[in-house]
């Protein structure tokens, strides 16, 4: 289901990445009376990895299970991780097998977690490198446009990379998102929507302004939304977004939660 008017634009960064989607999410600050105002945001890190010889997802998940216990004992703050694998995509577009997506409350918290990983995670990293070494690492910020109700569980991410048209910005996108998500609510369209903003680590030539991320708990649920788009949703959407951005073709990724550290 395309959420914006689509034109093909080249982008090397993974339609990326970095969760059950969920990325963005769930670690929004909402404790007691200190409820966050404005859209929920979170920090994301993404690692792009390929399997070592004779290794596969089963080996990666076994290693991730060991890491899960390690993270509980060592990470200074909450962090949730997912492994993303392509489901509907063209293999030649992505020179890697999986994406490791990590989510933290904000960039400062993610920085503290990475400091701990660099200081204490040498042996754990060797275990990962023996199964699925990663050659790229990036940071992103996620903005929640429409909440996904099943945060932290397995799901599917439909992702496209997008660029703003001349004179358009995040403010225009967020204004259109409010109208579009209201229409989704009124019509009962399933799924959550997130905007991932590249921060650090993207290829020098990449011009992506944001990733359009649509989240569902199954491919069938995604299909319901797509059928609704064909039945009139595309026309409604195009009128609301009014050429705010151009996006490349969407791909679908399966997001498998693999643990991390829970909030205290």
Phi and psi restraints in degrees (value plus and minus 20) as a CYANA .aco file:
   2 UNK   PHI    -105.7   -65.7
   2 UNK   PSI     110.9   150.9
   3 UNK   PHI    -117.5   -77.5
   3 UNK   PSI     -32.3     7.7
   4 UNK   PHI    -154.3  -114.3
   4 UNK   PSI     143.6   183.6
   5 UNK   PHI     -81.9   -41.9
   5 UNK   PSI     110.6   150.6
   6 UNK   PHI    -125.2   -85.2
   6 UNK   PSI     112.9   152.9
   7 UNK   PHI    -156.1  -116.1
   7 UNK   PSI     135.0   175.0
   8 UNK   PHI    -101.1   -61.1
   8 UNK   PSI     108.4   148.4
   9 UNK   PHI    -153.4  -113.4
   9 UNK   PSI     124.3   164.3
  10 UNK   PHI    -100.3   -60.3
  10 UNK   PSI     121.7   161.7
  11 UNK   PHI    -174.1  -134.1
  11 UNK   PSI     107.6   147.6
  12 UNK   PHI    -107.6   -67.6
  12 UNK   PSI     -49.6    -9.6
  13 UNK   PHI     -85.2   -45.2
  13 UNK   PSI     119.4   159.4
  14 UNK   PHI     -68.9   -28.9
  14 UNK   PSI     121.1   161.1
  15 UNK   PHI     -78.7   -38.7
  15 UNK   PSI      -4.4    35.6
  16 UNK   PHI     -27.8    12.2
  16 UNK   PSI     134.0   174.0
  17 UNK   PHI     -35.2     4.8
  17 UNK   PSI    -163.7  -123.7
  21 UNK   PHI      35.4    75.4
  21 UNK   PSI      62.5   102.5
  22 UNK   PHI     157.5   197.5
  22 UNK   PSI      -1.6    38.4
  23 UNK   PHI     -63.6   -23.6
  23 UNK   PSI    -146.4  -106.4
  24 UNK   PHI     -38.6     1.4
  24 UNK   PSI      25.2    65.2
  25 UNK   PHI    -159.4  -119.4
  25 UNK   PSI    -111.8   -71.8
  26 UNK   PHI     -88.0   -48.0
  26 UNK   PSI     -28.9    11.1
  27 UNK   PHI    -114.4   -74.4
  27 UNK   PSI      23.7    63.7
  28 UNK   PHI     -95.3   -55.3
  28 UNK   PSI     127.5   167.5
  29 UNK   PHI     -97.2   -57.2
  29 UNK   PSI      93.9   133.9
  30 UNK   PHI    -170.7  -130.7
  30 UNK   PSI      41.4    81.4
  31 UNK   PHI    -131.2   -91.2
  31 UNK   PSI     106.7   146.7
  32 UNK   PHI      37.6    77.6
  32 UNK   PSI    -149.8  -109.8
  33 UNK   PHI    -109.8   -69.8
  33 UNK   PSI     -23.2    16.8
  34 UNK   PHI    -109.6   -69.6
  34 UNK   PSI      37.3    77.3
  35 UNK   PHI     -95.9   -55.9
  35 UNK   PSI     117.6   157.6
  36 UNK   PHI     -89.6   -49.6
  36 UNK   PSI     115.8   155.8
  37 UNK   PHI    -116.4   -76.4
  37 UNK   PSI     131.0   171.0
  38 UNK   PHI      60.7   100.7
  38 UNK   PSI    -196.8  -156.8
  39 UNK   PHI     -85.9   -45.9
  39 UNK   PSI     128.6   168.6
  40 UNK   PHI     -90.6   -50.6
  40 UNK   PSI     119.3   159.3
  41 UNK   PHI    -150.2  -110.2
  41 UNK   PSI     140.9   180.9
  42 UNK   PHI    -177.8  -137.8
  42 UNK   PSI     148.1   188.1
  43 UNK   PHI    -122.0   -82.0
  43 UNK   PSI     120.7   160.7
  44 UNK   PHI    -146.3  -106.3
  44 UNK   PSI     122.4   162.4
  45 UNK   PHI    -142.3  -102.3
  45 UNK   PSI     126.7   166.7
  46 UNK   PHI    -150.1  -110.1
  46 UNK   PSI     114.2   154.2
  47 UNK   PHI    -136.3   -96.3
  47 UNK   PSI     115.2   155.2
  48 UNK   PHI    -126.8   -86.8
  48 UNK   PSI      99.0   139.0
  49 UNK   PHI    -151.5  -111.5
  49 UNK   PSI     134.2   174.2
  50 UNK   PHI    -148.7  -108.7
  50 UNK   PSI     126.7   166.7
  51 UNK   PHI     -89.1   -49.1
  51 UNK   PSI     120.6   160.6
  52 UNK   PHI     -90.7   -50.7
  52 UNK   PSI     147.0   187.0
  53 UNK   PHI     -76.4   -36.4
  53 UNK   PSI     111.5   151.5
  54 UNK   PHI      46.0    86.0
  54 UNK   PSI      -1.5    38.5
  55 UNK   PHI    -132.6   -92.6
  55 UNK   PSI     136.8   176.8
  56 UNK   PHI    -169.9  -129.9
  56 UNK   PSI    -189.1  -149.1
  57 UNK   PHI     -78.8   -38.8
  57 UNK   PSI     -57.0   -17.0
  58 UNK   PHI     -78.7   -38.7
  58 UNK   PSI     -61.9   -21.9
  59 UNK   PHI     -87.0   -47.0
  59 UNK   PSI     -59.7   -19.7
  60 UNK   PHI     -84.7   -44.7
  60 UNK   PSI     -62.5   -22.5
  61 UNK   PHI     -86.3   -46.3
  61 UNK   PSI     -53.9   -13.9
  62 UNK   PHI     -84.5   -44.5
  62 UNK   PSI     -63.0   -23.0
  63 UNK   PHI     -86.2   -46.2
  63 UNK   PSI     -59.6   -19.6
  64 UNK   PHI     -83.0   -43.0
  64 UNK   PSI     -52.6   -12.6
  65 UNK   PHI     -85.3   -45.3
  65 UNK   PSI     -58.1   -18.1
  66 UNK   PHI     -86.6   -46.6
  66 UNK   PSI     -63.9   -23.9
  67 UNK   PHI     -80.7   -40.7
  67 UNK   PSI     -57.8   -17.8
  68 UNK   PHI     -76.1   -36.1
  68 UNK   PSI     -65.0   -25.0
  69 UNK   PHI     -88.3   -48.3
  69 UNK   PSI     -58.3   -18.3
  70 UNK   PHI     -82.5   -42.5
  70 UNK   PSI     -64.0   -24.0
  71 UNK   PHI     -82.1   -42.1
  71 UNK   PSI     -60.4   -20.4
  72 UNK   PHI     -77.8   -37.8
  72 UNK   PSI     -57.3   -17.3
  73 UNK   PHI    -104.4   -64.4
  73 UNK   PSI     -40.9    -0.9
  74 UNK   PHI    -140.6  -100.6
  74 UNK   PSI     -53.5   -13.5
  75 UNK   PHI     -88.8   -48.8
  75 UNK   PSI     120.3   160.3
  76 UNK   PHI    -102.8   -62.8
  76 UNK   PSI     -28.3    11.7
  77 UNK   PHI    -174.8  -134.8
  77 UNK   PSI     150.9   190.9
  78 UNK   PHI     -82.5   -42.5
  78 UNK   PSI     119.0   159.0
  79 UNK   PHI    -175.3  -135.3
  79 UNK   PSI     108.2   148.2
  80 UNK   PHI    -138.0   -98.0
  80 UNK   PSI     114.0   154.0
  81 UNK   PHI    -139.9   -99.9
  81 UNK   PSI     129.1   169.1
  82 UNK   PHI    -156.6  -116.6
  82 UNK   PSI     132.1   172.1
  83 UNK   PHI    -129.0   -89.0
  83 UNK   PSI     103.1   143.1
  84 UNK   PHI    -122.0   -82.0
  84 UNK   PSI     112.0   152.0
  85 UNK   PHI    -150.1  -110.1
  85 UNK   PSI     122.7   162.7
  86 UNK   PHI     -89.1   -49.1
  86 UNK   PSI     119.1   159.1
  87 UNK   PHI    -136.6   -96.6
  87 UNK   PSI     -68.5   -28.5
  88 UNK   PHI    -146.9  -106.9
  88 UNK   PSI      78.4   118.4
  89 UNK   PHI    -184.9  -144.9
  89 UNK   PSI     146.7   186.7
  90 UNK   PHI    -119.2   -79.2
  90 UNK   PSI     100.0   140.0
  91 UNK   PHI     -75.5   -35.5
  91 UNK   PSI     -58.4   -18.4
  92 UNK   PHI     -86.3   -46.3
  92 UNK   PSI     -37.1     2.9
  93 UNK   PHI     -95.7   -55.7
  93 UNK   PSI     -39.6     0.4
  94 UNK   PHI    -151.5  -111.5
  94 UNK   PSI      86.0   126.0
  95 UNK   PHI    -101.2   -61.2
  95 UNK   PSI      25.4    65.4
  96 UNK   PHI    -177.5  -137.5
  96 UNK   PSI     148.0   188.0
  97 UNK   PHI    -116.5   -76.5
  97 UNK   PSI     -59.9   -19.9
  98 UNK   PHI    -163.5  -123.5
  98 UNK   PSI     142.8   182.8
  99 UNK   PHI    -141.6  -101.6
  99 UNK   PSI     110.9   150.9
 100 UNK   PHI    -114.3   -74.3
 100 UNK   PSI     102.2   142.2
 101 UNK   PHI    -135.2   -95.2
 101 UNK   PSI     102.2   142.2
 102 UNK   PHI    -135.7   -95.7
 102 UNK   PSI     118.7   158.7
 103 UNK   PHI    -144.6  -104.6
 103 UNK   PSI     111.9   151.9
 104 UNK   PHI    -153.2  -113.2
 104 UNK   PSI     150.7   190.7
 105 UNK   PHI     -79.9   -39.9
 105 UNK   PSI     -66.1   -26.1
 106 UNK   PHI    -176.9  -136.9
 106 UNK   PSI     158.0   198.0
 107 UNK   PHI     -88.0   -48.0
 107 UNK   PSI     -53.3   -13.3
 108 UNK   PHI     -83.5   -43.5
 108 UNK   PSI     -64.2   -24.2
 109 UNK   PHI     -84.0   -44.0
 109 UNK   PSI     -62.6   -22.6
 110 UNK   PHI     -82.0   -42.0
 110 UNK   PSI     -58.1   -18.1
 111 UNK   PHI     -82.4   -42.4
 111 UNK   PSI     -61.8   -21.8
 112 UNK   PHI     -82.5   -42.5
 112 UNK   PSI     -61.0   -21.0
 113 UNK   PHI     -85.2   -45.2
 113 UNK   PSI     -61.7   -21.7
 114 UNK   PHI     -87.1   -47.1
 114 UNK   PSI     -55.6   -15.6
 115 UNK   PHI     -79.8   -39.8
 115 UNK   PSI     -62.6   -22.6
 116 UNK   PHI     -85.0   -45.0
 116 UNK   PSI     -61.7   -21.7
 117 UNK   PHI     -81.2   -41.2
 117 UNK   PSI     -63.8   -23.8
 118 UNK   PHI     -87.3   -47.3
 118 UNK   PSI     -53.4   -13.4
 119 UNK   PHI    -102.5   -62.5
 119 UNK   PSI     -54.2   -14.2
 120 UNK   PHI    -141.1  -101.1
 120 UNK   PSI     -29.7    10.3
 121 UNK   PHI    -117.0   -77.0
 121 UNK   PSI      -3.9    36.1
 122 UNK   PHI     -77.7   -37.7
 122 UNK   PSI     -69.6   -29.6
 123 UNK   PHI     -86.9   -46.9
 123 UNK   PSI     -58.2   -18.2
 124 UNK   PHI     -86.1   -46.1
 124 UNK   PSI     -57.8   -17.8
 125 UNK   PHI     -83.1   -43.1
 125 UNK   PSI     -57.7   -17.7
 126 UNK   PHI     -81.3   -41.3
 126 UNK   PSI     -56.4   -16.4
 127 UNK   PHI     -84.5   -44.5
 127 UNK   PSI     -62.4   -22.4
 128 UNK   PHI     -86.5   -46.5
 128 UNK   PSI     -62.0   -22.0
 129 UNK   PHI     -82.3   -42.3
 129 UNK   PSI     -49.4    -9.4
 130 UNK   PHI     -92.7   -52.7
 130 UNK   PSI     -37.2     2.8
 131 UNK   PHI    -129.9   -89.9
 131 UNK   PSI     -67.4   -27.4
 132 UNK   PHI    -172.8  -132.8
 132 UNK   PSI      59.0    99.0
 133 UNK   PHI     -80.4   -40.4
 133 UNK   PSI     126.4   166.4
 134 UNK   PHI    -136.4   -96.4
 134 UNK   PSI     115.4   155.4
 135 UNK   PHI    -133.7   -93.7
 135 UNK   PSI     -17.1    22.9
 136 UNK   PHI    -163.0  -123.0
 136 UNK   PSI     128.1   168.1
 137 UNK   PHI    -165.4  -125.4
 137 UNK   PSI     112.6   152.6
 138 UNK   PHI    -161.1  -121.1
 138 UNK   PSI     139.4   179.4
 139 UNK   PHI    -133.6   -93.6
 139 UNK   PSI     123.5   163.5
 140 UNK   PHI    -160.0  -120.0
 140 UNK   PSI     142.1   182.1
 141 UNK   PHI    -135.3   -95.3
 141 UNK   PSI     112.8   152.8
 142 UNK   PHI    -125.6   -85.6
 142 UNK   PSI     115.6   155.6
 143 UNK   PHI    -138.1   -98.1
 143 UNK   PSI     109.6   149.6
 144 UNK   PHI    -106.0   -66.0
 144 UNK   PSI      97.7   137.7
 145 UNK   PHI    -113.3   -73.3
 145 UNK   PSI     -59.3   -19.3
 146 UNK   PHI    -162.5  -122.5
 146 UNK   PSI     101.2   141.2
 147 UNK   PHI     -80.2   -40.2
 147 UNK   PSI     122.8   162.8
 148 UNK   PHI    -117.7   -77.7
 148 UNK   PSI     107.0   147.0
 149 UNK   PHI     -94.8   -54.8
 149 UNK   PSI     -35.2     4.8
 150 UNK   PHI    -134.4   -94.4
 150 UNK   PSI      30.8    70.8
 151 UNK   PHI     -79.5   -39.5
 151 UNK   PSI     122.1   162.1
 152 UNK   PHI      65.8   105.8
 152 UNK   PSI     -22.8    17.2
 153 UNK   PHI    -128.6   -88.6
 153 UNK   PSI     148.5   188.5
 154 UNK   PHI     -80.6   -40.6
 154 UNK   PSI     123.3   163.3
 155 UNK   PHI    -185.7  -145.7
 155 UNK   PSI    -189.4  -149.4
 156 UNK   PHI    -148.3  -108.3
 156 UNK   PSI     116.7   156.7
 157 UNK   PHI    -133.4   -93.4
 157 UNK   PSI     105.9   145.9
 158 UNK   PHI    -122.2   -82.2
 158 UNK   PSI     101.2   141.2
 159 UNK   PHI    -148.4  -108.4
 159 UNK   PSI     120.3   160.3
 160 UNK   PHI    -159.5  -119.5
 160 UNK   PSI     130.0   170.0
 161 UNK   PHI    -115.4   -75.4
 161 UNK   PSI     121.0   161.0
 162 UNK   PHI    -153.8  -113.8
 162 UNK   PSI     133.9   173.9
 163 UNK   PHI    -147.6  -107.6
 163 UNK   PSI     121.0   161.0
 164 UNK   PHI     -91.2   -51.2
 164 UNK   PSI     124.8   164.8
 165 UNK   PHI     -94.7   -54.7
 165 UNK   PSI     142.5   182.5
 166 UNK   PHI     -73.7   -33.7
 166 UNK   PSI     110.4   150.4
 167 UNK   PHI      65.3   105.3
 167 UNK   PSI     -24.6    15.4
 168 UNK   PHI    -121.4   -81.4
 168 UNK   PSI     137.1   177.1
 169 UNK   PHI    -170.8  -130.8
 169 UNK   PSI    -196.8  -156.8
 170 UNK   PHI     -79.4   -39.4
 170 UNK   PSI     -54.8   -14.8
 171 UNK   PHI     -81.0   -41.0
 171 UNK   PSI     -61.9   -21.9
 172 UNK   PHI     -84.7   -44.7
 172 UNK   PSI     -62.0   -22.0
 173 UNK   PHI     -82.4   -42.4
 173 UNK   PSI     -65.7   -25.7
 174 UNK   PHI     -86.7   -46.7
 174 UNK   PSI     -55.0   -15.0
 175 UNK   PHI     -84.6   -44.6
 175 UNK   PSI     -62.5   -22.5
 176 UNK   PHI     -87.9   -47.9
 176 UNK   PSI     -56.8   -16.8
 177 UNK   PHI     -78.9   -38.9
 177 UNK   PSI     -58.8   -18.8
 178 UNK   PHI     -81.8   -41.8
 178 UNK   PSI     -61.1   -21.1
 179 UNK   PHI     -89.9   -49.9
 179 UNK   PSI     -63.1   -23.1
 180 UNK   PHI     -87.2   -47.2
 180 UNK   PSI     -63.9   -23.9
 181 UNK   PHI     -88.6   -48.6
 181 UNK   PSI     -49.4    -9.4
 182 UNK   PHI     -84.2   -44.2
 182 UNK   PSI     -60.3   -20.3
 183 UNK   PHI     -84.4   -44.4
 183 UNK   PSI     -60.7   -20.7
 184 UNK   PHI     -80.1   -40.1
 184 UNK   PSI     -62.7   -22.7
 185 UNK   PHI     -82.4   -42.4
 185 UNK   PSI     -64.4   -24.4
 186 UNK   PHI     -84.4   -44.4
 186 UNK   PSI     -56.0   -16.0
 187 UNK   PHI    -113.8   -73.8
 187 UNK   PSI     -26.9    13.1
 188 UNK   PHI      56.9    96.9
 188 UNK   PSI       4.6    44.6
 189 UNK   PHI     -90.2   -50.2
 189 UNK   PSI     110.8   150.8
 190 UNK   PHI     -98.0   -58.0
 190 UNK   PSI     147.7   187.7
 191 UNK   PHI      83.7   123.7
 191 UNK   PSI     139.2   179.2
 192 UNK   PHI    -131.0   -91.0
 192 UNK   PSI     139.5   179.5
 193 UNK   PHI    -149.1  -109.1
 193 UNK   PSI     113.3   153.3
 194 UNK   PHI    -153.7  -113.7
 194 UNK   PSI     131.7   171.7
 195 UNK   PHI    -136.3   -96.3
 195 UNK   PSI     101.0   141.0
 196 UNK   PHI    -123.0   -83.0
 196 UNK   PSI     103.9   143.9
 197 UNK   PHI    -124.3   -84.3
 197 UNK   PSI      97.1   137.1
 198 UNK   PHI     -79.6   -39.6
 198 UNK   PSI     119.2   159.2
 199 UNK   PHI    -139.6   -99.6
 199 UNK   PSI     -83.9   -43.9
 200 UNK   PHI    -159.1  -119.1
 200 UNK   PSI     120.9   160.9
 201 UNK   PHI      83.4   123.4
 201 UNK   PSI     -26.7    13.3
 202 UNK   PHI     -88.9   -48.9
 202 UNK   PSI     134.5   174.5
 203 UNK   PHI     -75.9   -35.9
 203 UNK   PSI     126.7   166.7
 204 UNK   PHI     -78.1   -38.1
 204 UNK   PSI     -54.5   -14.5
 205 UNK   PHI    -107.2   -67.2
 205 UNK   PSI     -23.1    16.9
 206 UNK   PHI     -95.2   -55.2
 206 UNK   PSI     114.5   154.5
 207 UNK   PHI    -135.4   -95.4
 207 UNK   PSI      -1.6    38.4
 208 UNK   PHI     -83.3   -43.3
 208 UNK   PSI     108.3   148.3
 209 UNK   PHI    -110.1   -70.1
 209 UNK   PSI     -54.6   -14.6
 210 UNK   PHI    -181.7  -141.7
 210 UNK   PSI     138.7   178.7
 211 UNK   PHI    -123.6   -83.6
 211 UNK   PSI     112.6   152.6
 212 UNK   PHI    -110.9   -70.9
 212 UNK   PSI      94.7   134.7
 213 UNK   PHI    -139.7   -99.7
 213 UNK   PSI      98.4   138.4
 214 UNK   PHI    -132.9   -92.9
 214 UNK   PSI     109.5   149.5
 215 UNK   PHI    -139.9   -99.9
 215 UNK   PSI     111.3   151.3
 216 UNK   PHI    -156.0  -116.0
 216 UNK   PSI     145.0   185.0
 217 UNK   PHI    -110.1   -70.1
 217 UNK   PSI     -27.7    12.3
 218 UNK   PHI    -176.6  -136.6
 218 UNK   PSI     142.4   182.4
 219 UNK   PHI     -89.2   -49.2
 219 UNK   PSI     -50.5   -10.5
 220 UNK   PHI     -84.8   -44.8
 220 UNK   PSI     -60.8   -20.8
 221 UNK   PHI     -84.9   -44.9
 221 UNK   PSI     -60.3   -20.3
 222 UNK   PHI     -80.8   -40.8
 222 UNK   PSI     -60.0   -20.0
 223 UNK   PHI     -82.4   -42.4
 223 UNK   PSI     -56.0   -16.0
 224 UNK   PHI     -78.9   -38.9
 224 UNK   PSI     -66.9   -26.9
 225 UNK   PHI     -83.9   -43.9
 225 UNK   PSI     -61.5   -21.5
 226 UNK   PHI     -82.4   -42.4
 226 UNK   PSI     -63.1   -23.1
 227 UNK   PHI     -81.5   -41.5
 227 UNK   PSI     -57.1   -17.1
 228 UNK   PHI     -86.5   -46.5
 228 UNK   PSI     -54.5   -14.5
 229 UNK   PHI     -86.3   -46.3
 229 UNK   PSI     -64.5   -24.5
 230 UNK   PHI     -83.4   -43.4
 230 UNK   PSI     -53.3   -13.3
 231 UNK   PHI    -100.9   -60.9
 231 UNK   PSI     -10.2    29.8
 232 UNK   PHI     120.8   160.8
 232 UNK   PSI     -34.9     5.1
 233 UNK   PHI     -85.6   -45.6
 233 UNK   PSI     -55.4   -15.4
 234 UNK   PHI     -79.6   -39.6
 234 UNK   PSI     -63.0   -23.0
 235 UNK   PHI     -84.3   -44.3
 235 UNK   PSI     -61.1   -21.1
 236 UNK   PHI     -83.6   -43.6
 236 UNK   PSI     -66.5   -26.5
 237 UNK   PHI     -80.9   -40.9
 237 UNK   PSI     -67.0   -27.0
 238 UNK   PHI     -81.0   -41.0
 238 UNK   PSI     -56.3   -16.3
 239 UNK   PHI     -87.3   -47.3
 239 UNK   PSI     -53.2   -13.2
 240 UNK   PHI     -97.6   -57.6
 240 UNK   PSI     -59.4   -19.4
 241 UNK   PHI    -105.7   -65.7
 241 UNK   PSI     -43.0    -3.0
 242 UNK   PHI      25.2    65.2
 242 UNK   PSI      33.1    73.1
 243 UNK   PHI      38.7    78.7
 243 UNK   PSI      18.6    58.6
 244 UNK   PHI     -88.2   -48.2
 244 UNK   PSI     -56.5   -16.5
 245 UNK   PHI    -171.1  -131.1
 245 UNK   PSI     143.2   183.2
 246 UNK   PHI    -137.3   -97.3
 246 UNK   PSI     121.0   161.0
 247 UNK   PHI    -150.3  -110.3
 247 UNK   PSI     133.5   173.5
 248 UNK   PHI    -101.0   -61.0
 248 UNK   PSI    -198.1  -158.1
 249 UNK   PHI     -87.0   -47.0
 249 UNK   PSI     118.3   158.3
 250 UNK   PHI     -93.3   -53.3
 250 UNK   PSI     130.3   170.3
 251 UNK   PHI    -146.2  -106.2
 251 UNK   PSI     140.8   180.8
 252 UNK   PHI    -137.7   -97.7
 252 UNK   PSI     112.3   152.3
 253 UNK   PHI    -142.4  -102.4
 253 UNK   PSI     121.4   161.4
 254 UNK   PHI    -110.0   -70.0
 254 UNK   PSI     111.8   151.8
 255 UNK   PHI    -131.6   -91.6
 255 UNK   PSI      98.2   138.2
 256 UNK   PHI    -129.8   -89.8
 256 UNK   PSI      93.1   133.1
 257 UNK   PHI     -86.1   -46.1
 257 UNK   PSI     117.7   157.7
 258 UNK   PHI    -147.0  -107.0
 258 UNK   PSI      -6.2    33.8
 259 UNK   PHI      85.4   125.4
 259 UNK   PSI    -172.7  -132.7
 260 UNK   PHI     118.3   158.3
 260 UNK   PSI    -162.8  -122.8
 261 UNK   PHI    -144.6  -104.6
 261 UNK   PSI     108.1   148.1
 262 UNK   PHI     -98.3   -58.3
 262 UNK   PSI     137.4   177.4
 263 UNK   PHI     -85.6   -45.6
 263 UNK   PSI     123.6   163.6
